[in-house]
Amino acid sequence: MPKFILDGKELEFTQGQTIIEAAKQHGMDIPHFCWHPSLSVSGNCRMCLVEIEKMPKLVIACSTIAAGGMVVHTKSQKTIEARNAVMEFFLINHPLDCPICDEAGECKLQDYAYQHSVGESRFVDEKNHKDKRVLLGPYVMFDAERCISCSRCIRFCDEIAKDPELTFIKRGDRVTIVTYPGEELDNPYSLNTTDICPVGALTSRDFRFHARVWDMSETKSICIGCSRGCNSEIWVRNNEVLRITPRYNEEVNNFWMCDHGRVNTYKFINAEDRVNGPFIRKNGSLVQESWENAFSLTAEKLKSFNKDEIVFIASPFATCEDNYVFKKFAQSVIGSKHLNFMRHSDQNFGDDILRRDDVTPNTLGCELLGVSPNKSGLNLEGIFNGIKQKKIKAAYLIEDDIISANPELENILADLDLFIVHSSNFNRTTSLADIVFPSATYAEKNGTFVNFQGRVQRIRPAVASIDVDRAVDGLSLSRLDKFGTKFDRWAEKNKRDAKATWKILTLLSAFFNYKFKYNLAEDVFDEISNSIKAFNKLDYDVIGEKGILLENIDKEQSIKV
């Protein structure tokens, strides 16, 4: 491979790579604002100016193609002076509002002002004032004074979202960004512009003024909005999820994530309608009960029915671990042949970028685990017909609001003699339940999902519960978590009494004199790995942070973004 020298180090590169790309490949950062690895080159910020020997002028590293034998300097006196001048130019009219800016703590301009600026301003005139708090769309707020005209947001809409909505108007120090006449920044991926904006010009209306980035913990997770399984990060303050942002994974979602996944997949975690402890129906109302009594009553009720009168409905919203133990409980403990799950599809949701019509995170996982009836068992349609015909008298459902998905089921399920539900929140389905167990949300447990490509990916607990302790169980810690105590009002609050479904079933099985030997979600996955062919030789360490593609299964190919 050809080589060039960057700051005294010899670097290999591939033909066609720019200097900044080759440097990034080798872990060397050249300061930049407008360049982004997934967008076209605009070259208008001039922050990446470098000196190349035998060339009379400085060049921008983002558009200059690397050549064999080239000698590049990013720390020469000439380069440093140019970089200082560029930073001074950016800061001339930039407002000094870091203390109230949401971008503080993760702002390139803030970082570069410390690293590459002279430290004082020679500008003594009135700064140029522009529009502030401009609503560009339903989720994005624009502050024109902070904008450095890098054009990242414009290029994102044009090239990634495939929906040109933003453009520059005016010239010189009056240049600003607007939407086209009659347009809003309302494409399904609009909030990605707030991620790639290198300053605080574009901010999320959903997260605006909620918390400082250094006061939140950051946990690697997976989006549950559809079967894509976008890699995400969950940001938590005071045990409350405040935002979700995309996490880079070239094989799944690249740098991006849709607005639905960011805004609509976490608020139920913080909601007031969370199921907090087990509930038993008494005199027509659900009443909170102890775990011991709830398990005892559940076992007693289930034992009163013939095994062929009990059906089990799993969930593509639950993890592989939860569904596996649920299947094992149904078939090995109860002996039921009737096991299935409901698929959820929205033909208006999917697109050719990231979003999928399958709006659950683990449909393929359920299929690979064999969550389906035995040869003489009933499928989902047969289950509901059996309830109508009074052949089915008891149903056990985990982590799915099937009545909201299909309101016609309300009258059918009302005919059951016993209806047991695992749910994180009270909903239309739990309103018919006789026993409700509080299931942990995806942000409160360990587990795995399998996306539509056949990629197994991990979720991790970001929110502490009574069952999961932030410090003891190795959850990500923010500054407040490290130094807070239980007596501080800004320390952990709202620790719900909820457990992962696999753990609830493990405890319940003991009341049937059948002991599941699981202490951790990893124990369940190890058994899956040893018993399900598609998962052979896998464990949590092998899956890692990026997931791993299963072999020898039918799967669709990745859509590159």
BAMIVEX-433466 format. One record per residue: x, y, z of N, C-alpha, C, O in turn. Coordinates in steps of 0.02 Angstrom, whole numbers, plus 50000, padded with zeros to 5 digits. Example, Ala and Ser with C-alpha at 12.3 -4.5 7.8 and 13.67 -1.06 7.14 Angstrom:
// BAMIVEX-433466
506604971650390506154977550390506604983550390507124983450423506424988850354506844994750357506455000250394506705005750402
// end
This chain:
// BAMIVEX-433466
500424993950000500005000050000500435006250000500975006250030500205011649967500595017849967500615020950037500185019550079501115025050049501205028150115501345035550107501615037850057501155039350159501365046350164501535047850237501385043850281501855053450248502085055150316501645060750343501555065950311501375059650404500965064550438501275065950506501285061550549501505071950515501825073950579502365069050600502405067150659502775066950552503335062550568503165055150570503615051050580502525053350561502325046350563502145044050493501795047450457502385038150476502245035250410501575031550412501485026950452501115033650369500445030750369500295027450303500435030150249499995021450306499745018250246499055020850230498675022650275498885021150165498235023450145498025019850082498435016950047497375020150068497135017150006497035022549954496905028349970497105020749891497055025549837496365029049839495845025749846496375035649834495755039449834495585042449902495145046749906495935040249955495795043050021496055050150026496585051849999495685054250062495935060950076496395060650137496425055550172496755066050149497225066250205496855065250271497085061550315496275068550278495905068150342495625061050352495595058750409495425057750299495175050850305495735046050325495645041750368496315046850294496885042550310497105043650382497275038950418497115049950404497305051450473496815048350522497015045450572496165049050508495655046150552495715038650556495625035650609495875035550500495955028250498496505025850546496465020350572497005030150556497565028350600497505031650669497985031950706496905034150685496785036950752497075043750763497155045850821497235047450709497505054250716496975059250695496695058750640496825063950738496285068650727496545075250699496975078550730496285077150642496425083850614495805088050628495265086150608495875093750662495285097850680494865099450619495125100950565494205099050628493755100450572493055102150599492875100150654492675105750560491975107250575491515104450522491035100850537491635106150459491155104550406491215097450380490725094750353491795094250387491885087550361491525082450405491555082850466491195077550373490885071950408490995065750365490885066150304491195060250394491365054350354490805051550310490945048050261490175053050326489615050350287489295055650241488805054150208489575061650239489305066950197489805068950144490405067550150489575072250092490025074750040490475080250069490325083150121491015081550034491495086650057491255093550034491095094549975491235098250081491055105150063491665109750068491745114350028492095108450116492725112150121492645119450137493075123450118492125121350173492025128550184492215131050254492185137150266492405126650300492575129250366493315131150372493495135450412493745128050332494465129350328494835127450393495415129350401494505123950438494825122150502495355116850493495805116250534495295112850440495755107150431496355109050387496655104650356496535115350384497115117450345497755113950369497885113650429498145111350322498775108050338499305110450290499155113250236499935109450309500505111450267500795105250235500945100350269500875105450169501185099950132501835102450101501855107450066502365098850116503025100950091503015101250015502725096949982503355106249987503425107549915502785110449884502735111149823502285112149928501685115649903501695122649931501825123549991501565127649890501665134649911501165137049963501325141450003500565134249963500045136550010499775130850052499855124950035499455132650106499105127750147498515124950108498215128450067498345118650122497775115450088497305112550141497505111350198496685111450122496215108350169496255100750164496225097950109496325097550222496435090350224495815086350203495875080550184495225089550207494605085750193494505084450118494145079750100494815088450075494715087550003495355086049965495335084849905495915086049999496565084749967496705077249968496755074250022496785074349910496905067149905497625065549926498095068749904497695060449969498355058349991498735055349933498445052049890499395056549932499825053849878500445050849909500685052949962500705045749876501305042349901501885047249907502015051249862502255046849964502835051149975502665058050000503115061950016502035059750005501815066350029502035067250102501995062650142502265073250119502455074850188502005080450213502015086050187501595078750264501065083350288501215085350359501425081250400501095091850374501195094450442500545097550467500245101850434500325095350525499725098450556499905102650616499485105950646500555102550635500765106250695501335111050681501665113350728501445112650618501965117550602501735124550622501145125650633502205129150627502035135950647501535139150599501075142550619501635137850536501195140650484500475138050491499995141750484500425131550505499765128450513499415130950576498815132450575499785131450631499495133650694499235140850688498695142450713499625145150656499415152050648498785152550605498335156650620498745148450554498145148450511497535145950550496985148650543497635140850590497085138050629496845143150681496245143850692497315146550712497125151850759496715157250725496225159850754496905159050664496545164250627495835161950610495365165850613495775155550591495115152850575494665152950636494085154950632494935150950694494545150950756494345158050775493795159150798494805162750766494645169750782494075172250738493635175950760494075170150675493555172150628492875169250650492365172750647492875162950672492245159850694491965163250757491365163850765492415165450800492195167950866492025175450865491785178050915492165178850810492035186050807491315187650824491175191950866490845184150791490135185550803489775180150843489165180450851490155175250867489835169850905489635172350974490045175451008489015171050996488805173451062489155169651118489295163651111489305172951172489635169651228489105166851275489025169251331488745161751252488195158951291488295151651308487805147951316488925149451314489055142551333488685140451398488455134851402488635144951448488295142851510487565140951501487285137451543487235143251447486535141551437486425137451373485855136451352486965135151343486905131551279486885124051292487295121351329486405120651261486335113451270486935109551244487065103851265487305112451198487865108851167488485108851212488955105151199488485113051265489065113551309489265106651336488845102951361489905105251331490145098751353490255093851297490625088951304489935095051239490035090751180490065095151118489825093151065490355101051124490365106051070491065106551041491555107851077491125105650976491775106150943492065113150949492665114050960491635118150942491875125050945492155126551014492665129851020491815124051065492045124951134492725121551144493185124551173492775115351121493405111651128493975114951089494525115751115493825116851027494355119750986494555126751009495115128950998494095130251042494265136851070494815136251122495235140551129494795130651159495325129351208495955126751175496515128651194495875122451125496455119051097496815123051043497425122551036496435127051004496735129950945496625137550938496775140450886496375140750991496255147950987496795151651027497155148751066496845158151015497355162151048497145163951119497575166051159496515163151136496295164151205496015170951221495765171951276496055175651175495755182251187495525185151120495775183251067495045189651123494765192551062495015199651051495075203551098495155201250988495345208150970494745212150946494805218050930494165208850944493565212050916493215216050971493025213351023493145222550961492865227051013492195229950992491875233451031491975228650930491335231450906490755227050927490845221550954490155229450915489545225650930489505219450886489615219850825489365213850916489295207650877488675208050833488195211550848488695204350779488125204050733487575199750763487705193850779486975202450770486425198750801485965195750748485815198850697485755189450762485305185950715484725182850754484685183550815484285179550717483695176550749483895170950797484345167050783483545170650852483635165250901482965161750912482435164450899483005155350936482415151350951481945150950890481345152350895482225149050833481835148350772481605140950766482015136450768480955139850760480685133150754480745130950681480345132950638481235126650668481315124250599480835118550584480655117450526480635114850636480185109150626479925106850694480055110150744479565101250696479265098950758479765097050812479595097150871480375095350793480865093050842481495097350847481885096550894481605101850800482255105350797482165112850806481755116050773482575115750850482605122950863483265125650836483785122450842483235131650805483825134550773484005141150806483575145450818484655141950821484925148250847485425150750796485985148250792485225155850757485635158150701486295161350723486785161050687486305164250783486915167450806487485162450818488075164150811487305156350835487805151250850488055147750787488575144550789487695148150733487845144450672488505146650642488645152650636488935141750622489565143350590489555141750515490075141650482488955140450488488855139150416489285133450390489595134050337489285127950426489675122150404489315118250350489625114450312488645119050346488205115850296488095108450308487815105050265488295105850365488175098750379487425097050377487235091950348487015101250408486295099850410485985099950341485545095950325486215104550299485955105050231486135098750192485715095950157486755096650197486985090750161486645084450186486505079850148486525084150252486175078250279485475077550248485285072150227485105083050246484435082650218484445080750144484035076950121484925083450109484975082050037485195074850023484915071549979485705072550059486055066350041485825060150080485815054650052485645060950143485455055150184484705054650191484415049350176484375059950213483645059750221483285060050154482695058550150483645062050101483365062450033482755067150030482275065949993482795072450071482235077250075482525084250084482585086650140482715087650029483015094350035482525099250068482005100850040482715101650127482265106150164482625112450187482295117450203483295112350190483665118050217484115121050164484335117650117484255127450171484715130850125485005137050158484735139450208485555139650130485845145950152485495151750117485285151150059485425157350151485225163650119485705169150142486025168450194485745174450105486165180350118486905178550111487085172850094487335183450125488055182450116488445185550173488175189050216489105184150173489545187050223489345185350294489135179650307489395190150340489235188750409488485188650422488275187650479488085189650370487355189350378487055182750354486445181750357487485178350331487235171950305486885167950361487105168050418486355164650343485985160650392485635154850356485645154450295485335150550395484995144650368484245145450376484005147750429483865143650324483135143750327482875137450292483245134050257482245135950304481915130750265481665133750200481545139750196481585129550150481315131950087480595134450098480255132050144480365139150057479685141850066479165136250067479155131850023478735136450118478215131450124478455124850153478055120150159479095124350171479385118150197479505118750272479585124250299479525112950305479755112450374480295107150377480335102850333480715107550428481205102250439480845096650476480895095950537480465092650438480045087550468480145080650438479705076350443480715079450406480845072750381480935067950440481085070250496480845061450431480865056750487481545056150521481605052550571482045059550495482715059050524482995065950544483595066750550482555070650556482755077650566483215078650626483645083050624483125074650679483525075750739484255073750731484675075450773484425070250677485125068950664485515075350651486115075650662485165080450628485505086850617485765089850682486275093250683485415088450738485655091050802486285087350825486695090150861486355080950804486955077150821487565079650783488105080550811487465080650718488045082350676488205089750677488735091750653487755093950703487915101150709488505101750758488445099650815489065104550736489665104750779489625109850835490055110050879489105114150833489015119350884488295118650912487965113550901488065123750947487395123350977486865126750936486355129050964486965127250870486475130650828485835126750821485295129750820485875120150815485295115950809485225111750872485685107950889484665112450907484565108650969483895105050967483435107050930483855099751006483245095651008482735098851054482875100151112482135100051028481605102751070481385097751123481125099651175481495091451110481305086251158481765086151218481555084251273482395088051209482895087651263483105094551288483445095051339482915099851254483145106651268483085108551342482545108251371483655110551371483695112951441483525107651493483335109451549483585101351476483415096151524484005094551571483905093551631484615094251544485185092351586485835093951550485865094751489486375094451591487045095051563487305088151547487165083251582487695087651494487925081151471488355077751524488345071551528488735081551564489165078451613488785076151676489065072651718488155077951681487745075751737487345069451719486955066951761487425066851659487055060951637487525054951629488105055751610487265049051642487625042951626487455040851555486915042551529487895037351524487825035351453487895027851447488415024951465487375024551421487375017251417487245014851346486775017151314487655010351322487575007651255486975002951254486904998551297486535003851204485934999851201485714999051128486095000351082485084996651119484794995451053484104998651051483724998151099483945001950996483285005050988482754999550978482874994650942482185000351010481644995251005481094997450957480564994350955481215002850919480695005750877480505001650816479945002150792480964997450792480814993050735481334987650732481784987250774481284983350682481724977550678482424979150651482844974750645482554985550636483234987550617483704986750676484264984350668483474988550736483904988050795484474992850794485054990950805484324999250781484855004350779485245004450845484945004050899485905004850840486325005450899486225012350929486245017350894486115012550994485945018851026486315019651092486635015051117486255025651119486515027151186485955030151227485605034751204485855027551287485335030051331485655034651382486125032751417485395040751387485675045751432485195046651491484605048151483485475045751552485065045551612485325050451664485925050851677484855054151694485015058451751484495057251805483895057051791484725056451866484285055251923483825049251909483235049451926484105044151878483755037951863483165038951816482675035151818483205043951774482675045451726482985046251657483465049951648482725042751608482985043251539482785050051511482195051851510483285053851487483155060551461483225060951385482905065151354483635056751357483695056851284484005050351260484315046651298483905048951195484225043351162484555045951099484255049651060485175044051089485545046351030485835040250993485915034951023485975041050929486245035350891486965033850909487345038250929487145027550903487835025250915488085022250850487735018250819488675023950830488935021950764489015014350759489335011250801488715011550707488825004550688488715004150613488155004350589489255003550576489235003750503488784998250474488494999150421488734992550509488364986950483487604987450496487224983450468487394992050538486684992450557486384999150539485934999550496486615004450570486295011050562486785016650546486585022450543487425015050534487915020150521487925025050579487965023050637487875031650565487855036650619487145038750638487055042950682486645035850606485975038850607485465034950648485575029350670484895038250656484335035350693483715039550677483775045650669483135036450673482545040350655482255043950716482405042150773481855049050703481565053150758481105048950802481075049950862480745044350772480295040050812480695036150864480485035750922481255033450844481665029650891481945033950947482025031551003482085040150933482345044750984481815047051033481945047451093481225048651007480735052251046480195047751076479945049151130480025042351041479435038351062479605031651093479145027651105480225030251106480395023551132480675023751203480925018651227480635029451237480905029651305480425032751356480515031751416479935036651334479535040351383479105035951427478925037851483478925029951402478545025251444478965022851503478685020651553479635023251498480065021051553479985025751612480015023551670479885032251599479825037251652479105038451672478965042451718478625035151638477925036951646477645035351716477915031251752477115038951732476785037951797476385031451800476205029151854476235028551742475815022451741476225016051743475985010751724476855016451767477265010451774476955005651824476675007751875477014999151810476794994051857477344993251909477904991351893477194994851971477694995052025477524989552076477174990752125477784983552064477624977852106477044973852076476694976352032476944967552099476404963452072475714966052093475634969052145475214964752049474524966652063474064960652053474144956852005473594959952098473094954552095472394957752092472264962652126471964954952050471284957652046470854955052104470764949052113470604959852143470164958152200469544962652197469604968752193468964959552198468334963252196468304967952135468044973452139468574965552079468534969252017469084974452005469104977551953469534975252054470074980252048470754977052059470824972252097471254979752024471934977352034472224980352097472234986452105472464976052142472734978152207473454975752213473604970052197473894980052237474594978252243474674972652295474344972652347475114967952279475214962152322475964960752327476354963252286476164956852376476864954952382477054949852328476614946452301477704949452314477934944652264477764937552285477534933552245477874936052349477754929252374477024927252364476884921752339476564931652383475854930052376475644929552303475234925452284475944933952262475774933952190475994927452157475634924452117476604925152175476844918852147476414912952171476234908552132476264913052234475864907552263475174907152230474944901752213474844912952222474184912952192474204910952118473774907352094474724913352083474804911652012474884904152003474564901051960475314901052044475414893852040474774890152055474584885352021474424892352108473804889052127473284889452071472944884452057473224895252040472734896151986472904891851925472474888551896473554891951905473754888251846473664880751856473484877151809473794878351917473714871151931472994868951928472854862951922472524873751933471814871951933471544870451863470974868251855471964871751811471744870651742472114864751712472674863151731471784861551664472114856451624472634859951579472514865451556473204856751567473734859951528473514861851458473774866551429473014858251430472774859951363472294865851364472084868251311472114868251423471674874051429472064880551439471764885851445472734880051441473154885851453473554887551390473864883151360473554893851371473944896151314474474901251337474384904651387475004901451298475554906051315475704910351254475814907851198475714917051265475834921751210476474925551226476494929651271476994924151187477644927451196477634934351163477104936751142478224937451159478234944351133478864945951094479414944351117478794949051035479384951350998479674957751027480184960251003479354960451079479634966151115480084963851172480474967751199480024957451191480434954651245481084952051217481144950851157481584951251261482244948951239482234941551222481754937951237482774939251192482844932051178482834928151244482544922751247483164930851295483194927451360482494926651389482314921351414482094932051387481414931751414480984926751376480624922751407481014926951310480604922351270480824915151278480404910651278481464914051284481714907151292481464904151357481214898451358481524907851413481304905251477480544904551478480274900051509480194909151444479464908751439479254902351402478794898851424479594900951348479454894751310479594888651353479204883851354480154888751388480344883051431479834882151487479654876451504479594887651516479094887251569478444884251542478134879951573478234886651483477614884251453477644876751438477164873151453478194874551409478224867651385478474862751438478224857151442478954864851479479244860251528478894860351595478814855051627478694866151618478374866751684477624865451679477354861351717477294868851633476564868151626476384862351580475884858851591476784861251528476644855851481476164857851426475854853551395476084864351414475614866751364475924866251294476524867051284475484864751246475704864451175475554870951139475764871951082475194875451172474944881451139475394887451154475344890551207475834889051108476314894451117476404898151052476524895151000476354904751054476464908750994476594915951014476604917551073476684920250964476764927450978476434931450923476354928950867476254937550939475924941950890476444946150853476874949250884476394946250788476824950650748476504957450741475894958150738476934962550738476694969450733477004972750671477614973450668476594974650624476844977550562476464983950546475854984250554476824988950522476524995250501476784996850431477354998950423476364995950382476564996850312476745004050295477055005350244476535008750338476675015850326477305018250362477505023950355477615013750399478195015850440478855015150403479285019550408478945009650368479595008150338479795012850281479365016050251480435013150268480705016950211481325013450185481495007950207481665016650138482265013450109482905016150140483445015450112482835019250199483435021850234483585017350293484065013450291483195017950347483305013750406482665010250430482685004450450482115013750428481505011350460481225005150426481245004550364480945000550466480674994250441479924993850457479684996850505479554990150415478844989150427478714985250491478214986350525479154980650507479104976950570479314981550627479894983350633478834983450669478964988550720479134985550788478994988550840479434979650788479674976450849480414974850842480664974150787480774974350898481504973350894481714966050889482304964750875481254961250900481494954350908481054949050876481004943450902480724950650821480314945650787480734939650764480544933950775481304941050733481734935550709482004931450768482084925450762482144934750824482364931150883481854926150907482014920450924481214928250907480674923650927480634917650880480554911950902480714918950815480684913550766481254908650775481164902550772481864911250786482444906950794482414902850858482674897250861482094905650909482024901950972481474896650969481404892651016481094896650915480564891650908479944893350949479604888850974479804899750956479194901850992478604900750945478384905250909478364894650946477814892550901477484886350932477794882950973476874884850913476534879050942476834872450921477144871950868476734867350963476924860550943476454858250887475984861750869476594852350860476204849950803475454850050816475064851650771475254848150875474534848050891474314854350929473744854750952474774859250935474604865350971474244870350927474194869450866474004875650959473624880850923474064886650905474494888850944473974889250843474304895550825473904901350855473424900250891474104907550839473794913350870473044913650854472634914850898472874912450791472164912550772471784906950807471224908050831472094901150812471784895550846471684896850921471194894750951472164900550950472114902351021471494906551034471114905251080471404911750991470834916151002470164912650986469664913951019470174908250937469564904250923469414899550981468834898350998469944896751011469864892351068469564895851128469174892951166469754902151137469464906051192468724907251179468314906651225468554908851117467844909951099467434903651112466854904051134467734897851097467374891551103467424888551174467194882951186467724892451220467784890351290468234884251300468234881251353468624882551248469104877051255469734879451291470064875551326469894885851282470464888951315470184893251372469764897551361470434891951433470164895451492470664900051527470474904251567471314899151511471834903151543472354905251491472534901451447472594911351498473104913951453473654917451492473524920951541474274916451470474854919551501475204923551447475434920751397475244930051456475514934751406476104938551435476074940751493476634939451396477194943551419477314949451373477324948751312477404955251403477684961351372477394963351305477764965051258476734963051299476424965151236475714967651251475324964151282475564973551227474894976351235474484974451173474394978451127474254968251173473944965551112473254968551099473024968651042472924971151151472264974051140472334980951106471924982551063472834984751124472954991151088473134989751015472944993650971473494984351003473674982450934473064980050895473014981250835472614976550929472014973850897471424974350945471294969650983471064979950944470514981150992469974975750992469614975051042469904972050937469404966750934469534961250985469074957451002470144960751009470314955451057470034956751126470014952251168469814962951140469584964651207468994960251228468994957651284468514959551185467934955351202468114947951206467804944251245468604945851167468804938851168469164937251234468994932351267469654941351253470054940051313469644940851377469814938151429469104944651372468664945651431468324939251452468084938751509468304934251408467974927851423468434923051461468204917751482469064924751469469524920251503469364919651578469134924451609469484913751605469424912851678470034915451715469994917551772470604915251680471234917651710471654920851656471784917951603471874926951670472294930651622472884933551661472794938051702473484931051646474094933351680474514937351630474614935251573474744943151652475104947651606475744950151639475744951951698476294950151601476904953751621476904960251582476854960251521476954965851617476944972251583477344977451622477354977351684477674981951586478034987351619477564993051638477694996651686477024993951600476554999351611475834996651610475694991651578475405000051647474694998351642474435000651574474605006051550474024996451543473774997951476473094994351466472814991751513472854994351405472194991451391472194983851405471684981051424472764980651394472794973451407472804971851481472454967251503473194975651520473224974351592472544975851626472404973251679472134980051594471484981651623471024975551627470534975551664471184970351587470794964151589471134958651629470844953351641471754959851650472154954651683471914953151753471664957551788471994946851774471854944851842472484945451886472454946751946473064944451854473704945051889474174948851843474254947151784474494953951870474974957951830475654957851865475704959951923476164955551830476844955751856477214961651823477144962751763477604965351862477964971151834478604969051798479084966951830478604969451733479194967551694479654973551685479414979151675480294972351688480784977651677480774979751604480684975651560480884986151592480934988651523481614986851495482054984451531481704988051430482344986551398482914990651427483494988851418482754996151461483265000451491483434998451562483825001751596483134992851585483234990751655483494983651661483474980751715483724980751606483944973751609484464972251556484554976051508484804966651565485254963951515484864959251469484374956251490485084958751408484764954151362485004955051291485464958851278484674951551245484864951951174484244952251130483714949651147484314955651074483814955751020484164953250956484774953750950483764950650910484014948750844483654953050793483044952650786484024957150756483694961650708483524957950643483674951950637483234961450596482994958150535483564955250493483454950850452484174957650503484744955050466485004948450495485404945050464484774946850556485044941050591485634942850634486044938550650485674949150654486224951450698485994951450770485504954850788486334947650812486194947650884486524953650916487124954750907486144957550954486414963550985486194963951058485654961651076486614966951099486484967151171486144973551193486264978951166485714972851244485484978651282485774978051353485914972551376485844983851386486124984051453485694988551497485374993151471485684987451562485284991751605485584998751611486184999551625485165003751599485375010751607485025014051666485265018951693484455011251685484045013851740484045008751796483915002851785484175011051857484185006551914483465005051937483025009251930483374999151963482734997151992482874994152061483454993652081482354992052096482464988652160482854982252149483234980052192482764979252091483104972952074483814974052047484224969452051483954979952020484604981351989484894987652020484604992952015485474987052052485794992752084486324995752038486704992152006486325002452035486775005851987487515004352001487895003151955487715004552064488425003552080488604996152082489094994052052488194992152117488354985052126488334981152060488754976852049487844982752017487754978951955488124981951895488004979951838488554986851908488994989251855488674993751803488904993851746488144997351822487835002051775488295008051764488715009551806488205011351708488595017351693488445022751745487865023651766488965026251767488885031251819489035038251793489525039351758488595043051809488725050051793489095053251852489215049951903489265059551845489595063051900489135063251961489365062352018488495064351951488015064552006487955057752040487885057452101487985052352000487935045652029488545044152073488475040952125489115046352051489735044852088489765048452155490035045652204489495054452158489575058452219488925059552257488925062752310488365056852231487725057752265487615052452319487935047252318487165053952365486955049152416486205048552413485865052252378485935043752450485205042752450484835048552481484225049152475485215052952516484895058752548484855064852502484525069752519485195064452444485185070052397484575069652352484415064352326484235075352342483635075152300483815074252227483375072652186484455075352208484655074452139484975067652128485245066252074484955063352179485215056552171484665052052143484155054552120484765045552145484295041052113483585041552142483495041452202483105042052098482405042052118482025036952075482315033952029481395035952090480955031752049481255024852034481265022551977481495021552086481745014652076481145009952081480885008652135480935007552022480325003452020480454996252043481014993652038479934993252069479964986352090479774981952031479214979452027480244981151985480124977251923480694972451912481264973751932480554966951879481064961851864481014959851791480484960451759481564957351764481554954551697481094948551695481044944851745480754947451639480284941951634480604935151649480304930951682481224934051625481554927751638481644926551713481614920951736481764931951750481864931351822481204930051858481184926051905480664933251835480004931951864479824924551855479584921351902479944921951795479764914951781480214910051819479994904651838480834912051829481294907851868481044907251940481044901751969480824912751969480554912652037479894908952040479764905252088479474909951989478824906651987478884899051980478484895352009479384896751942479464889551931479574885751995479404879852000479864889052046479994885652110479344883652144479344878852183478804887152130478154885552160477834879452125477304877052146478154877152072477934871052038478434865452051478424860252018478874866452101479414861652117479854860252056480084854652046479954865452016480374864851956480864870651958480664876451951481494869251968481974874551979482374876351916482724872051888482314882551895482744885251841483374887951875483334891851922483944885951850484574887851881484884893951846485444893651820484514899351847484764905551816484854910951869484394912451907485444913651872485574919351917485654925851878485514931251904485884925251816486014931051773485714929951704485604924251684485584935451669485354934751599485864930951558485694927451511486504931751575487034928251539486974920751547487154917051501486734918451605486634911251614486104908551565486174903151537485574912651556485054910651509485334910351438485204905651401485724915451420485994915651351486474909851340486514907151284486854908051391487314902351384486924895951368487154891851328486344895151399485934889251384485644889651314485604884651278485444895751293485204896651224485754894651175485634891251126486364896951189486934895551146487064888051139487264885651086486954884451194487084877251193486514873051165486614867251146485914876051161485334872051141485004874251075484634870351045485134880351053484844882850991485404883550939485884887250950485344879950884485884879550835486114886350810486714887550803485644890850796485824897450767486274901450814486634905850791486244900050880486624903950929487244900350953487574902551000487424894750921487994890750944488634894850949488784899150907489014893551003489684896451015489664903951027490174907351020489084906551045489034913751060488984914851135488724910651172489254920551158489134922951226489144930551224489274933451171489024933651281488984940951282489634944251260489624949651229490194941151276490844944051257490934943751181491194948451151490724938251150490784937651078490334942651043490524945650993489724943651069489254948451040489544955551044489494959350996489834957251100490164963651108489704969651100489104969151110489984975251081489604981551076489284982451008488804986251001489534978950957489274979850889488814974150867488524974550813488754968950907488334963250888488704958650841489264960150819488394952950827488714948150782488174944950738487624943350761488354943950675487874941250626487834933650633488344930150631487224931150641487134923950646487244920750578487114923750526487494914650578487634911050516487084905850502486724903650548487034903950440486584898550418485844899850434485474895250452485634906150428484914907650435484714912050376485144915450346484084912150360483834916450307483774923450334483444924650385484074928150300484044935050323484114939650264484404937850213483844945650271483914950750219484594953950225484924953650277484814956950171485464960150170485424967150199484904970450197485984969350227486014976050256485924981450203486154980750147485574986650222485504992450178486024997550198485985000350253486504998750157487035003450173486775010650169486405012350123486955014650217486725021650220487325026250210487245032350210
// end
